[in-house]
Amino acid sequence: MLDKYMVVITGGQEAGVNLHDYLVIAEQIKDPETGEALGRYPNIMVRVDQVFPKFVVAKLVPTRGYYSDSTGVNIGDEVVMAK
C-alpha cells in the first residue's frame, strides 16, 4: 500500500495486466472462533494507473459496495480482473 488510495499489486505486464484495467481485491474471511478460512469476499476495486513488468500501481475506484479507501488491503489478498 503506497497510501490509503494507492496500492502496489504483484503481477504486471508479464501477467497480462494492462493500463486502466480494473481489478478487484478480495479479502480472506475466517471464522473468528476456529480460524478456518471460509472464503474470499471482494471488497476493494482499483484501476491500474502504472504498469511495470512484474507489478502494477493501482488507484482505488470509489464504488458502492466497496471500501472507500485501501485500509482493508492485506498482504496475500486475492486480486482478480473485474467483470
N, C-alpha and C positions, 0 to 999 in steps of 0.2 A: 504494500500500500504506500503510495507516494504522499498522498494527503487524503482527506476524507471524501474527495470526489474523483481521485485518480488511482488506478491500480496497475500493477505490472503482472502480466499473465504469461506463464511459460507456454511455448508453442506459438511460433510466429510464422513467417513466410514459408519456412520449410515444412510446416504442418498444414499449410493451405489457408492460413488466416490472412485476410486482406484488409486494406484501409477501409474504414467505415462499416465493416461487418458489425453486426450486433451479436453479443454473447450474453448468456445467462449464467450467473454464478449460483450454484446450488449448495446449500448448507446441509451437512450431515446431521440428521436428527437422531438423538439417542434417548433411550429410556432412562430417566433420571435415577431410578432405583437400581436397575441392573446394569446400566451402561451399554446394553445391547443396541446395536445400530438398527434403527427402524426404517431408514430410507433417507432420501435426499429431497429437500424442498427448495424449489427455485425462488430466490429472494432478492436478487440484485441483477438489473440489466445494465450493460455497459456498451459503449460504442468505441471501436478501435480507432484511435487517433494517430498512433505511430506504429509502424511495423518494422521489426528487425528480424534477422534470420531465425533466431531461436526464442524470441519473446515479443510481446506487444505491450504498448501502454494504452489503456482504455479509460474512458471517462464515463462516470455514472450518467444514466439517462433517467431523468425523473419520470416515473411511470406508476400509475395507480396499481396497487398490489405488490409493489416492490419497495424496499427500503429507500429512504431519501438521501442516504449517504453510505459510504463504504465501510462504516464501522462494524458491520456484520460479516465482513470478509475474513476468513481464516485460512492459514496455510493448509493446503490439502483439499479445499473445497473444489467440487467438480465444476468444470466450465464446459458449456455446450453452446453450439450455434443456436441463436434464436430462430424460431419458426415463424 
